[in-house]
Protein backbone atom coordinates (compact mmCIF):
# COMPACT_ATOMS: atom_id res chain seq x y z
CA UNK A 1 0.00 0.00 0.00
CA UNK A 2 1.29 3.45 -0.91
CA UNK A 3 0.52 5.99 1.85
CA UNK A 4 -1.51 9.08 1.01
CA UNK A 5 -2.10 12.43 2.70
CA UNK A 6 -4.97 10.93 4.73
CA UNK A 7 -2.53 8.41 6.22
CA UNK A 8 -0.15 11.21 7.21
CA UNK A 9 -3.00 13.09 8.89
CA UNK A 10 -3.99 9.94 10.78
CA UNK A 11 -0.37 9.41 11.79
CA UNK A 12 -0.18 12.93 13.17
CA UNK A 13 -3.11 12.25 15.48
CA UNK A 14 -1.59 8.94 16.55
CA UNK A 15 1.87 10.29 17.44
CA UNK A 16 0.70 13.61 18.95
CA UNK A 17 0.45 12.27 22.54
CA UNK A 18 4.08 11.10 22.39
CA UNK A 19 6.04 13.54 20.23
CA UNK A 20 6.08 17.36 20.11
CA UNK A 21 6.06 19.51 16.99
CA UNK A 22 9.60 20.51 16.07
CA UNK A 23 10.61 24.12 15.42
CA UNK A 24 11.14 25.70 12.02
CA UNK A 25 13.70 28.43 12.60
CA UNK A 26 15.28 31.10 10.42
CA UNK A 27 18.92 32.12 10.81
CA UNK A 28 20.05 35.42 9.23
CA UNK A 29 23.60 34.09 8.93
CA UNK A 30 22.41 31.19 6.77
CA UNK A 31 20.25 33.51 4.67
CA UNK A 32 23.32 35.64 3.99
CA UNK A 33 25.40 32.59 3.04
CA UNK A 34 22.79 31.15 0.70
CA UNK A 35 20.96 34.28 -0.55
CA UNK A 36 17.74 32.34 0.16
CA UNK A 37 14.94 32.82 2.66
CA UNK A 38 15.93 29.72 4.56
CA UNK A 39 14.14 27.85 7.33
CA UNK A 40 15.66 24.89 9.20
CA UNK A 41 13.27 22.13 10.29
CA UNK A 42 14.86 20.92 13.52
CA UNK A 43 14.09 17.21 13.64
CA UNK A 44 17.18 16.92 15.84
CA UNK A 45 14.95 18.27 18.66
CA UNK A 46 12.90 15.07 18.82
CA UNK A 47 13.44 12.66 21.76
CA UNK A 48 16.03 10.47 20.01
CA UNK A 49 17.49 13.36 18.03
CA UNK A 50 16.16 12.33 14.61
CA UNK A 51 13.05 12.43 12.42
CA UNK A 52 12.59 8.67 12.13
CA UNK A 53 11.03 8.38 15.59
CA UNK A 54 7.82 9.76 14.07
CA UNK A 55 7.54 6.65 11.90
CA UNK A 56 8.52 4.30 14.69
CA UNK A 57 5.79 5.56 17.02
CA UNK A 58 3.19 5.44 14.23
CA UNK A 59 4.07 1.85 13.30
CA UNK A 60 4.68 0.28 16.73
CA UNK A 61 1.65 2.10 18.17
CA UNK A 62 -0.73 0.10 15.95
CA UNK A 63 0.88 -3.34 15.95
CA UNK A 64 -1.42 -6.26 16.58
CA UNK A 65 -1.24 -8.06 19.92
CA UNK A 66 0.34 -11.01 18.12
CA UNK A 67 3.11 -8.87 16.64
CA UNK A 68 3.76 -7.21 19.99
CA UNK A 69 4.10 -10.61 21.57
CA UNK A 70 6.57 -11.74 18.88
CA UNK A 71 8.78 -8.68 19.38
CA UNK A 72 10.26 -6.52 16.65
CA UNK A 73 13.65 -6.35 14.97
CA UNK A 74 15.28 -3.99 12.49
CA UNK A 75 18.60 -3.15 10.90
CA UNK A 76 20.00 0.34 11.21
CA UNK A 77 23.05 2.57 11.17
CA UNK A 78 21.41 4.27 14.13
CA UNK A 79 18.42 6.56 13.67
CA UNK A 80 15.92 3.95 12.46
CA UNK A 81 17.08 1.70 15.29
CA UNK A 82 16.63 4.47 17.83
CA UNK A 83 13.16 5.11 16.43
CA UNK A 84 12.09 1.50 16.86
CA UNK A 85 13.74 1.21 20.28
CA UNK A 86 11.99 4.36 21.51
CA UNK A 87 8.58 3.30 20.22
CA UNK A 88 9.02 -0.23 21.55
CA UNK A 89 9.80 1.16 25.00
CA UNK A 90 6.61 3.26 24.88
CA UNK A 91 4.38 0.32 24.06
CA UNK A 92 6.08 -2.48 25.99
CA UNK A 93 7.46 -4.36 22.99
CA UNK A 94 10.78 -6.21 22.89
CA UNK A 95 13.14 -4.78 20.26
CA UNK A 96 16.36 -6.06 18.68
CA UNK A 97 18.50 -3.82 16.46
CA UNK A 98 21.14 -5.17 14.07
CA UNK A 99 23.93 -2.66 13.40
CA UNK A 100 27.20 -2.56 11.46
CA UNK A 101 30.27 -3.40 13.54
CA UNK A 102 31.58 0.18 13.36
CA UNK A 103 28.33 1.83 14.43
CA UNK A 104 28.06 5.33 15.88
CA UNK A 105 28.53 4.83 19.67
CA UNK A 106 26.14 7.66 20.54
CA UNK A 107 23.33 5.87 18.73
CA UNK A 108 24.27 2.50 20.22
CA UNK A 109 24.18 3.87 23.76
CA UNK A 110 20.79 5.47 23.12
CA UNK A 111 19.23 2.21 21.89
CA UNK A 112 20.56 0.22 24.81
CA UNK A 113 19.31 2.83 27.28
CA UNK A 114 15.86 2.46 25.72
CA UNK A 115 15.97 -1.27 26.42
CA UNK A 116 16.74 -2.63 22.94
CA UNK A 117 19.17 -5.46 22.35
CA UNK A 118 21.91 -4.37 19.93
CA UNK A 119 23.55 -6.99 17.70
CA UNK A 120 26.69 -5.97 15.79
CA UNK A 121 27.12 -7.70 12.45
CA UNK A 122 28.65 -6.87 9.07
CA UNK A 123 30.72 -4.07 7.62
CA UNK A 124 27.84 -1.81 6.64
CA UNK A 125 24.09 -1.32 6.88
CA UNK A 126 23.22 -3.77 4.12
CA UNK A 127 25.18 -6.64 5.68
CA UNK A 128 23.44 -5.92 8.99
CA UNK A 129 20.09 -5.86 7.19
CA UNK A 130 20.71 -9.21 5.53
CA UNK A 131 21.53 -10.82 8.90
CA UNK A 132 18.49 -9.20 10.51
CA UNK A 133 16.21 -10.61 7.83
CA UNK A 134 17.70 -14.08 8.32
CA UNK A 135 17.24 -13.98 12.09
CA UNK A 136 13.68 -12.64 11.82
CA UNK A 137 12.75 -15.60 9.61
CA UNK A 138 14.42 -17.99 12.04
CA UNK A 139 12.98 -16.58 15.29
CA UNK A 140 9.69 -15.12 14.15
CA UNK A 141 10.31 -11.46 15.03
CA UNK A 142 8.17 -8.82 13.34
CA UNK A 143 10.74 -7.36 10.95
CA UNK A 144 10.55 -3.56 10.55
CA UNK A 145 12.16 -2.59 7.27
CA UNK A 146 13.68 0.90 7.28
CA UNK A 147 11.96 1.91 4.02
CA UNK A 148 9.31 -0.53 2.81
CA UNK A 149 6.80 0.24 5.57
CA UNK A 150 3.81 2.47 4.70
CA UNK A 151 3.28 3.36 8.37
CA UNK A 152 6.88 4.55 8.71
CA UNK A 153 6.54 6.79 5.67
CA UNK A 154 3.20 8.19 6.84
CA UNK A 155 4.69 8.85 10.25
CA UNK A 156 7.77 10.71 9.06
CA UNK A 157 5.62 12.64 6.61
CA UNK A 158 4.18 14.51 9.59
CA UNK A 159 7.26 16.76 9.68
CA UNK A 160 6.32 18.01 6.22
CA UNK A 161 2.80 18.80 7.43
CA UNK A 162 4.35 20.96 10.13
CA UNK A 163 6.56 22.72 7.58
CA UNK A 164 3.74 23.66 5.20
CA UNK A 165 1.54 24.83 8.08
CA UNK A 166 4.28 27.00 9.59
CA UNK A 167 5.67 28.26 6.26
CA UNK A 168 2.72 28.34 3.83
CA UNK A 169 4.53 30.56 1.33
CA UNK A 170 7.22 27.88 0.94
CA UNK A 171 8.75 27.28 -2.52
CA UNK A 172 10.95 24.21 -1.96
CA UNK A 173 11.74 21.52 0.61
CA UNK A 174 15.25 20.00 0.53
CA UNK A 175 15.47 16.58 2.19
CA UNK A 176 18.38 14.22 2.97
CA UNK A 177 18.00 10.73 1.50
CA UNK A 178 19.35 7.45 2.85
CA UNK A 179 16.64 4.87 2.31
CA UNK A 180 14.23 7.59 1.22
CA UNK A 181 11.36 7.41 3.73
CA UNK A 182 11.72 11.06 4.75
CA UNK A 183 11.78 12.34 1.18
CA UNK A 184 8.84 10.08 0.27
CA UNK A 185 6.82 11.48 3.18
CA UNK A 186 7.67 15.03 2.16
CA UNK A 187 6.56 14.33 -1.41
CA UNK A 188 3.19 12.96 -0.30
CA UNK A 189 2.47 16.10 1.71
CA UNK A 190 3.94 18.68 -0.66
CA UNK A 191 2.19 17.39 -3.76
CA UNK A 192 -1.19 17.45 -1.98
CA UNK A 193 -0.97 21.22 -1.39
CA UNK A 194 -2.90 23.71 -3.50
CA UNK A 195 0.21 25.71 -4.44
CA UNK A 196 3.25 24.10 -6.10
CA UNK A 197 6.06 23.08 -3.74
CA UNK A 198 9.25 21.60 -5.14
CA UNK A 199 10.83 18.67 -3.30
CA UNK A 200 14.53 17.97 -3.81
CA UNK A 201 16.32 14.92 -2.42
CA UNK A 202 19.99 14.93 -1.43
CA UNK A 203 22.39 12.01 -1.16
CA UNK A 204 26.15 11.64 -0.75
CA UNK A 205 28.25 11.13 -3.88
CA UNK A 206 29.96 8.35 -1.93
CA UNK A 207 26.65 6.48 -1.39
CA UNK A 208 24.49 7.08 -4.49
CA UNK A 209 22.26 3.97 -4.65
CA UNK A 210 18.96 5.81 -4.13
CA UNK A 211 19.97 8.59 -6.54
CA UNK A 212 20.99 6.13 -9.25
CA UNK A 213 17.81 4.09 -8.71
CA UNK A 214 15.69 7.23 -9.08
CA UNK A 215 17.50 8.07 -12.32
CA UNK A 216 17.22 4.54 -13.71
CA UNK A 217 13.65 4.00 -12.50
CA UNK A 218 14.81 0.63 -11.22
CA UNK A 219 16.42 -0.55 -7.99
CA UNK A 220 20.19 -0.20 -8.21
CA UNK A 221 22.91 -1.40 -5.82
CA UNK A 222 26.06 0.69 -5.38
CA UNK A 223 29.01 1.03 -3.02
CA UNK A 224 29.00 3.27 0.03
CA UNK A 225 31.97 5.02 1.61
CA UNK A 226 30.39 8.16 3.03
CA UNK A 227 31.22 9.32 6.55
CA UNK A 228 27.54 10.36 6.91
CA UNK A 229 26.19 7.05 8.16
CA UNK A 230 22.59 8.27 7.93
CA UNK A 231 23.01 8.35 4.13
CA UNK A 232 25.00 5.12 3.86
CA UNK A 233 22.88 2.54 2.04
CA UNK A 234 24.12 0.26 -0.75
CA UNK A 235 20.63 -0.74 -1.89
CA UNK A 236 17.58 1.36 -2.72
CA UNK A 237 14.17 0.45 -1.28
CA UNK A 238 11.12 -0.35 -3.37
CA UNK A 239 8.33 1.63 -1.66
CA UNK A 240 10.22 4.93 -1.18
CA UNK A 241 11.52 4.70 -4.74
CA UNK A 242 8.02 4.18 -6.07
CA UNK A 243 6.92 7.41 -4.39
CA UNK A 244 10.06 9.35 -5.32
CA UNK A 245 9.86 8.34 -8.96
CA UNK A 246 6.30 9.65 -9.12
CA UNK A 247 6.63 12.86 -7.14
CA UNK A 248 10.24 13.94 -6.47
CA UNK A 249 11.18 17.01 -8.52
CA UNK A 250 14.95 16.55 -8.45
CA UNK A 251 17.70 14.56 -6.78
CA UNK A 252 21.25 15.83 -6.26
CA UNK A 253 24.52 14.42 -4.96
CA UNK A 254 26.93 16.27 -2.66
CA UNK A 255 30.60 15.61 -1.96
CA UNK A 256 32.09 14.51 1.34
CA UNK A 257 33.90 17.86 1.57
CA UNK A 258 30.68 19.81 1.15
CA UNK A 259 28.90 17.59 3.69
CA UNK A 260 31.67 18.34 6.19
CA UNK A 261 31.52 22.08 5.46
CA UNK A 262 27.73 22.12 5.82
CA UNK A 263 27.87 20.20 9.10
CA UNK A 264 30.33 22.69 10.57
CA UNK A 265 28.22 25.61 9.33
CA UNK A 266 25.01 24.16 10.77
CA UNK A 267 26.64 23.66 14.15
CA UNK A 268 28.21 27.12 14.17
CA UNK A 269 25.27 29.13 12.81
CA UNK A 270 22.33 27.33 14.48
CA UNK A 271 24.07 26.43 17.77
CA UNK A 272 22.70 22.90 17.43
CA UNK A 273 24.40 19.53 17.34
CA UNK A 274 23.92 18.26 13.78
CA UNK A 275 25.08 14.96 12.31
CA UNK A 276 26.45 14.96 8.74
CA UNK A 277 23.30 13.47 7.20
CA UNK A 278 21.31 16.20 8.96
CA UNK A 279 23.38 18.85 7.16
CA UNK A 280 22.98 17.29 3.70
CA UNK A 281 20.07 19.56 2.74
CA UNK A 282 22.11 22.67 3.52
CA UNK A 283 25.02 21.16 1.55
CA UNK A 284 22.75 20.92 -1.50
CA UNK A 285 21.80 24.60 -1.21
CA UNK A 286 25.45 25.60 -0.83
CA UNK A 287 26.38 23.50 -3.86
CA UNK A 288 24.06 25.42 -6.18
CA UNK A 289 23.25 28.79 -4.59
CA UNK A 290 21.90 30.32 -7.79
CA UNK A 291 19.12 27.76 -7.86
CA UNK A 292 17.84 28.81 -4.44
CA UNK A 293 18.65 32.54 -4.37
CA UNK A 294 15.62 34.59 -3.39
CA UNK A 295 13.46 31.52 -2.89
CA UNK A 296 11.68 30.39 0.28
CA UNK A 297 13.44 27.17 1.22
CA UNK A 298 12.97 24.66 4.04
CA UNK A 299 15.99 22.44 4.74
CA UNK A 300 15.36 19.37 6.86
CA UNK A 301 17.86 18.86 9.67
CA UNK A 302 17.06 15.17 9.92
CA UNK A 303 19.21 14.36 12.95
CA UNK A 304 21.72 15.54 15.52
CA UNK A 305 23.35 12.30 16.65
CA UNK A 306 26.98 13.14 16.02
CA UNK A 307 29.58 11.34 18.13
CA UNK A 308 32.34 13.10 20.08
CA UNK A 309 34.92 11.47 17.79
CA UNK A 310 33.12 12.75 14.69
CA UNK A 311 32.91 16.23 16.17
CA UNK A 312 36.59 16.26 17.04
CA UNK A 313 37.69 15.10 13.60
CA UNK A 314 35.25 17.42 11.84
CA UNK A 315 36.61 20.53 13.50
CA UNK A 316 40.17 19.29 13.19
CA UNK A 317 39.68 19.16 9.43
CA UNK A 318 39.51 15.34 9.19
CA UNK A 319 36.51 13.22 8.21
CA UNK A 320 37.99 9.83 9.00
CA UNK A 321 36.72 9.24 12.56
N, C-alpha and C positions, 0 to 999 in steps of 0.2 A: 504494500500500500504506500502510495506517495502522499506525504502529509500536505495539507492545505492550510489556508489562513485560519479556518475554523478550528483546526487542531492546535494551532499556536495559541489562539484565544483560550481554548480549553486548558491548555498547558499552563498558561499564565494564572488562571484561577487555581489550578492544582498546586502550583509551587509557591503561591503568594504567602501561605502561612509559614513557610520555611526560609524563604530567601527574600532579601530586600531588593528594591530597584537599585541599580547602580548609577552613579553620577555621569553626566555628560558635560565635561568642563571645556572651557576655552582657555588658551594660554597665549597672550600677546607675543611672547618670544617665538612660539612655533608659527604663528601667523606671519611674523616678519621673515622667518627662515623660508617659508613655503610660498608666500604671497597668496595664500588661500585663507578663507574664513573657516578655520579648522576647529573641530570639536573632537575631544578624546573620550571614547566610551570606556569607562574604567571597570572592566570586568575583573581586573585584579583586586577589586574591593570585595568580591564575594568571599564566603567563608573559607574556601580552600584556595583562594587566590587565582581562580580561573573560571572562564565562562561555562565549561562543560558541566559544572555541577547543576546547572539548570536542567540539562537533559537527564542527568542521573536521577534527580528527585522526581521528575515527571515519569520516568520509566519504572523505577523501583516502587514508587508510590502507588502503582496500579497493578503490580504483579498479582497473580492468582495465589491463593493459599498454598497450592501444590508447588509452585515455583519458589515461593518463599521458604518452604520446607526443604527444598532441594539445595538452596543456596545458589549464589551467583558467582561467576568468574569472568574475568576480562583480561585482555593484554593491553599494556600501556607503556608509554615512555614517562608517564607521570600524571598528567592532568585528567585524562579519562579515568585512570585508576583512582585518583583522589575523588572524582565525582561519584563513582560507584561506591567507594568506601564510605563516603559521607552519607549518601542516601541509604546505604545498607544499615549504617548505624542509627539513622533516624527511625527506620521501620523494623528493626530487629531481625535483619537478614544476615546470614553468614556470607562473607565476601572473600574471594581469593584473587589476587592480582599478579599476573605474570609480567615480569619486567626484564629488559636487557640487563646483562651483567654489569654494565657500566652506567647504571641509572643515576639520575640526579638525586643526591642524598637528601636534599630538602623535601622532595616529593615522597621518597621512601619513608622518611620519618613521619610525615603527615599521615600516610596511609596506615602505618602501624599504630599510630596514636588513635586513629579512628576505629581500630579493632580488626582491620583486614590482615589476612595472611599474605605476605609478599614472597613470591617465588622468583628467583633470578635464573634466567635461562636465555642463552643465545647472545649473539653479538649485536643485534639490533631489534627494533620493534617487530619486524616481520618474523624473525625466528622465534621471538617470544609468543607471538600470535599463533604460530603453527603449533607450538607445544601446548598452549592454552586450549586450542581446539581439540587436540588429541586427548588431553586430560578430561575435558568436559564430556566428550563422548564416552570415555572410560568410566567416569564417576557419576555422570548424570547431572552435573551442575547446569544451571540455566546460564548459557553463554551470552554475554552482552557484547556484541560487536561494537567497535568504536565508530562505525559509520553506517552500517546497514540496519539501522533501527529507526523506524519512523518516529517513535516516541522520543528518542534522543534529539532528532532533528527538530521536531515540534518544540521541545523544551528549550533548546538553545536559540531557536528563533524568537523567543520572547525578548532577547536583548534588542533585536531590531524593532520590535514594537515600541519599546521604550525610546529608541532613537527617533523614530518618525513622530512620536507624540511630543517629545521634547524639542524637536528641531524640524518643524513641519515644512520649512522652506528649503530643506536639504536638497542638494543636487546629486551627491554621490556618496556611497558607503564603500570603504576599502577594508577588506577582510583578510586576515591571514588564513592560509589553507595548509593543513596537514592531510587529514583524511577527507575533509571537506564538509563536515556537518555544519559548522558555523556559517560558512558561505552559503550552503544550501538553505539554511534557515533564514538568512538575510534575504536571499532571492525570493523566497515564498512571500515574505512580508512586503518587500519593496515593490514587487510586481503586482501586488494587490491594491496599491495606493492609486488614488485618482490622478495624481501628477507623476510625471516620469521621474524615476530615481535610478541612476546607474549603479550597478554593483560590480566591483572589480575585486578579483581574487589575487592573492599574492603568495608565491611560494619561493623557496630558496633555489637558486641555480644548482646547488649541490644536492638537491633532493627533488627532482622535477617530475615525479611519476604522475601526480594529479594533473599538472599542467599539460604534460604530453598526452595524457589520456583525453583531456578536454579537447585538445587540438585534433587528435586522431578520431575522436568520437568512438573510442574503443578502449577497454582497460589495458593499460600498458604498465609493465614493470621496469624499474630503473634502479640505479645505484643510489645510495644516500651517504653523504659525508659531511652534512651540515652540522655546525656546532649548536644550531637551534633545534633541540630535540623535539620540540612541539611541532616542527615541520617535517620531521624525519621519518617518512614512510617510503618504502620501496614499491608498494603496490597501491593502485587506486581502488576505490570502493564503489560498488555498483550503484547503490541508491543515491549517494551524494552526486555521483557523476551524472546520473540520469537527470537530476534537478539542475545541475550546473550547465549541462549541455542545452537544456531548454531555456534557461533564464539568465545565466551569467553573461554580462555585457563584455567583459574582457578579463584576461588572466595574464599576469606579468611575473617575471622572475627577477629576483634581486640577488646581488652578490653577497658573499660572506662579509666582505669589507663594509658594504653599505649596511648590512644587518647590524654589525658591530657599532658603526657610527650612529645609527638610529637608536640603538639601545642606550648608548651613552647619552645621547641628546634627550631621550625620553626621561631618563633618570634625572638628569641635570635640570631640565626645564619644567618638569611636572612635579618634581620632588616625590616621586613614587618609585618603588622597586618594580622593575619591568624585566621580564625574561626576554631573550632574543626573539622568540616567535611572537611575543606581544608587541614588539616594535616593528614587525614586518610591514604593517600597513603604512606607518610613517616612512619606512625605507622606500616604499613604492612611490610615495608622493615626492620624496627628495630625489628619486631617480629621474623623474620627469616633471619638473616643477611647472613648465609651461602648460602642461595638460590640466593642471589644477588651479592655476593662478586665477584669482578672483572668484572662484567657485566656492560653494558651501559644502564642506567635506567633513564626513564623520569617519575617523579612523578607529578601528576596534583594537583596544589594548586587551588582548585575549587572556593574558596571564602575567603574574608577577613572581613566579616561583623560580627565581634565580639563586643559585647556590653561592656561598661565600667564595668558593674557588673560582667560579665563573666571574663573579664581580671583580675579584682581585686581578685575574688575568685580563679582563676587559679593560680595566683602567690602567693596566700596565702596558697595554698595547698588544697583548697576545690573546689569541682566541683558542688556544689549545687545551685549556683546562676544562 
